[in-house]
Amino acid sequence: MTRQVAVREVSHLRLSMPTEDCWTDQLNWIPVGMSEYHLACRHFPLAMRIEKQLPELGLLVHPRYFVNPLLDAAGKWRGVYRPIGLRCFPFAAGHLGDDPLSEFTIAEDSKYLSPSHGIPFLDEAGQPSKLAMELHRLIGLLRRSRDLFADVLDQYLIAGLLVALIDSEQTDDGSPLYVIDRGRLAQMNNAALGAMGRHRFLGVDLAVAWAFSLHNLQTQYLPKDPGRSRLQPQPASPMLVPDSTPIDHLPLVLDDGELVSFAEITTTSPEGACPP
């Protein structure tokens, strides 16, 4: 297994990424940030993994998952939102400390390191460069988001809302990935939804975003037999039933008509009324 080293150890080198984006084929799952999940769910299926007995929310990014490809025929990004986890590639979170260059790591023999080409990790004064500081900031966002999502993911696990993704490859280490079961979510009654959102609305909000995100996932990876809640089924709230029509395909027009016809408004005020 390739050894991961702190960027401080290879700071004499430069980050040299290829001009095309085909390197996304190497990735299966990436963590997602709290500030981006609303936008990311429009283009990427959300999925959860369990790392060291802790749930962690993220995005599926391998091309095999997608209904619409992320790259064009030339291997270039098609212009959809690029998540934080992809912007941090090929780095991973390291140990917390006072040195930004020691808080994220990279494979010691990474092909994305170059002695002469690319973006430096140190500036002319020997301090962390703008690249290093931005990577430090983004990886910190992902760390904090993992902790913020943890309690909500525990709620989903307790409520039986998550099911294993139908995928033989799963994560890079072979552990399973989980997606929200839209059938079980739609059967939740008002009492369960109220309990989920009593202290923080994040549980309900994230569940809706997660269900919507699965429109981006190929159907063969979805549960074949949606589970049934043990609660008595009630009419589902419209907000929990995702619309099957992609929002980008909706024909939208602007109505430039008058709300009130100005021709019907008299120009004189009634007797005794204050002038406008």
C-alpha positions in Angstrom: 0.0 0.0 0.0 1.3 3.4 -1.0 2.4 5.5 2.0 0.6 8.7 2.7 2.8 11.6 3.8 2.1 15.1 5.0 2.4 17.7 2.3 5.2 19.3 4.4 7.4 16.3 3.4 7.0 16.9 -0.3 6.7 20.7 -0.2 9.7 21.0 -2.4 7.6 19.6 -5.2 4.6 21.0 -7.1 1.1 19.9 -7.8 0.7 19.1 -11.4 -2.8 18.0 -12.5 -3.7 16.9 -16.0 -5.6 19.2 -18.4 -8.4 16.6 -18.7 -10.6 15.4 -15.9 -10.6 11.6 -16.5 -8.9 11.1 -13.2 -12.4 11.1 -11.7 -12.6 7.5 -12.9 -10.2 6.6 -10.0 -12.8 7.8 -7.4 -15.9 6.1 -6.1 -17.1 8.3 -3.2 -16.0 11.6 -1.7 -17.1 13.5 1.4 -19.6 16.4 1.1 -19.6 19.7 2.9 -22.5 21.2 4.9 -22.4 24.3 2.8 -22.7 22.5 -0.5 -25.1 19.6 -0.2 -28.1 21.6 -1.6 -26.3 22.4 -4.8 -24.4 19.1 -5.0 -27.6 17.1 -4.8 -28.7 18.5 -8.2 -25.8 16.7 -9.9 -24.5 13.9 -7.6 -26.2 11.0 -5.8 -25.7 11.3 -2.0 -24.4 8.2 -0.2 -23.2 7.3 3.3 -20.3 5.2 4.4 -19.3 4.0 7.8 -15.6 4.8 8.6 -14.2 3.6 12.0 -17.8 3.0 13.2 -18.8 6.6 12.4 -21.3 7.5 9.6 -19.9 9.9 7.0 -22.0 11.6 4.3 -20.7 12.0 0.8 -21.2 11.9 -3.0 -20.9 9.1 -5.5 -18.6 10.4 -8.3 -17.6 7.4 -10.4 -19.0 7.7 -14.0 -20.8 4.3 -13.8 -23.4 5.8 -11.4 -24.6 8.7 -13.4 -27.6 9.2 -15.6 -26.0 12.1 -17.2 -22.1 12.0 -17.6 -20.0 14.6 -15.8 -17.4 14.7 -18.6 -17.7 15.4 -22.3 -16.3 13.2 -25.1 -12.9 15.0 -24.7 -12.7 14.2 -21.0 -13.4 17.8 -20.0 -15.7 18.8 -17.1 -19.2 19.6 -18.5 -19.7 22.6 -16.3 -21.8 21.2 -13.5 -20.9 22.1 -9.9 -17.5 20.7 -8.8 -17.7 19.5 -5.2 -15.2 20.4 -2.5 -14.1 16.7 -2.3 -13.0 16.9 -6.0 -11.3 20.2 -5.5 -9.2 18.6 -2.8 -8.1 15.7 -4.9 -5.5 14.0 -4.7 -5.2 15.0 -1.0 -6.7 13.5 2.1 -7.2 14.9 5.7 -4.3 14.3 8.0 -3.7 15.0 11.7 -4.9 18.2 13.3 -2.1 20.6 14.2 -0.7 24.1 13.9 1.1 23.6 10.6 -1.3 23.8 7.6 1.1 21.7 5.4 0.9 18.9 8.0 -2.9 18.7 8.1 -3.4 17.1 4.7 -1.6 14.2 3.1 -0.8 12.8 -0.4 0.6 9.6 -1.7 4.4 9.6 -1.5 4.7 8.5 -5.1 1.7 10.4 -6.5 1.9 11.0 -10.2 0.4 14.4 -9.6 3.6 15.7 -8.0 6.3 17.2 -10.2 9.7 18.7 -9.4 9.4 21.5 -12.0 5.8 21.9 -13.3 2.6 22.9 -11.6 1.6 25.0 -8.6 4.0 25.3 -5.7 3.1 24.5 -2.1 5.4 27.2 -0.7 5.7 30.8 -1.7 8.9 32.8 -2.2 9.2 33.4 1.5 9.0 29.7 2.3 5.4 30.0 3.7 2.4 28.0 2.7 1.2 29.2 -0.8 -2.3 30.2 -1.7 -2.9 26.7 -3.0 -1.8 25.2 0.3 -3.9 27.6 2.4 -7.0 27.0 0.2 -6.6 23.2 0.5 -6.2 23.6 4.3 -9.5 25.6 4.4 -11.5 23.2 2.3 -10.3 20.1 4.1 -11.2 21.8 7.4 -14.7 22.4 6.0 -15.2 18.7 5.2 -13.9 17.7 8.7 -16.4 20.0 10.4 -19.2 18.9 8.1 -18.6 15.3 9.0 -19.3 16.1 12.6 -22.3 18.2 11.9 -23.9 15.4 9.8 -23.2 12.6 12.2 -26.2 13.0 14.5 -28.6 13.2 11.6 -27.2 10.1 10.0 -27.6 8.3 13.3 -31.3 9.2 13.2 -31.6 7.8 9.7 -29.9 4.5 10.8 -32.2 4.2 13.9 -35.3 4.9 11.8 -34.3 2.3 9.2 -34.3 4.9 6.4 -31.0 3.8 4.9 -30.4 0.8 2.7 -27.2 -0.7 1.1 -26.4 0.6 -2.4 -26.6 -2.2 -4.9 -23.0 -2.1 -6.1 -20.5 -4.9 -6.1 -17.5 -2.4 -5.9 -18.7 -0.3 -3.0 -16.0 1.9 -1.4 -12.3 1.6 -2.1 -11.7 -0.5 1.0 -14.7 -2.8 0.3 -17.1 -1.4 2.9 -20.7 -0.9 1.9 -22.3 2.4 0.9 -25.8 3.4 1.9 -28.5 5.5 0.3 -31.8 6.7 1.6 -34.9 4.6 0.8 -37.4 6.9 -0.8 -40.2 4.4 -0.2 -39.6 4.3 3.6 -39.2 8.1 3.7 -42.5 8.7 1.9 -44.2 6.5 4.5 -43.0 8.4 7.5 -46.0 9.9 9.5 -46.2 13.4 10.9 -45.1 12.3 14.4 -41.9 10.8 13.1 -41.2 13.9 10.9 -41.9 16.2 13.8 -39.5 14.3 16.1 -36.8 14.4 13.4 -37.0 18.1 13.1 -37.8 19.1 16.7 -34.3 20.2 17.6 -32.8 20.8 14.2 -34.5 20.9 10.8 -31.4 19.5 9.2 -32.8 15.9 9.4 -35.8 16.7 7.3 -34.0 19.0 5.0 -31.2 16.6 4.2 -33.6 13.7 3.7 -35.5 15.6 1.0 -32.2 16.6 -0.7 -30.9 13.1 -0.5 -34.1 11.7 -2.0 -33.9 14.2 -4.8 -30.2 13.4 -5.5 -31.1 9.8 -6.4 -32.6 11.1 -9.7 -28.9 11.3 -10.8 -28.3 7.6 -10.0 -28.7 4.8 -12.5 -31.7 2.7 -11.6 -29.7 -0.6 -11.3 -28.1 0.8 -8.1 -31.4 1.6 -6.4 -33.2 -0.8 -4.0 -35.4 -3.2 -6.0 -38.0 -3.6 -3.3 -38.5 -0.4 -1.4 -38.8 -1.2 2.3 -42.0 -0.5 4.3 -42.1 1.4 7.6 -43.5 -0.4 10.6 -45.6 2.8 11.2 -49.0 2.9 9.8 -48.8 4.5 6.3 -50.3 7.9 6.0 -50.6 10.2 2.9 -47.0 11.4 2.3 -46.2 15.1 2.6 -45.8 16.6 -0.9 -42.3 17.8 0.1 -41.2 14.3 0.7 -42.2 13.0 -2.7 -39.6 14.1 -5.2 -40.9 15.3 -8.5 -39.8 12.9 -11.3 -39.3 15.9 -13.7 -35.7 17.2 -13.7 -35.9 20.9 -12.9 -33.5 21.8 -15.8 -36.0 20.3 -18.2 -39.0 22.4 -17.1 -40.3 24.9 -19.7 -40.2 28.2 -17.8 -41.6 31.5 -19.1 -42.1 34.9 -17.6 -45.5 36.5 -17.3 -45.1 40.2 -18.2 -48.9 40.9 -17.9 -50.2 43.5 -15.5 -51.4 42.4 -12.1 -53.8 45.3 -12.1 -55.0 47.1 -15.3 -53.9 50.6 -15.1 -56.7 51.6 -17.5 -59.3 50.7 -14.9 -57.7 52.9 -12.2 -59.3 56.4 -12.1 -56.9 59.3 -12.0 -59.0 61.3 -9.5 -59.3 60.5 -5.9 -62.7 60.0 -4.2 -64.0 63.0 -2.3 -62.4 63.3 1.1 -59.7 60.7 0.3 -56.1 61.7 0.9 -54.2 62.3 -2.3 -51.5 59.6 -3.1 
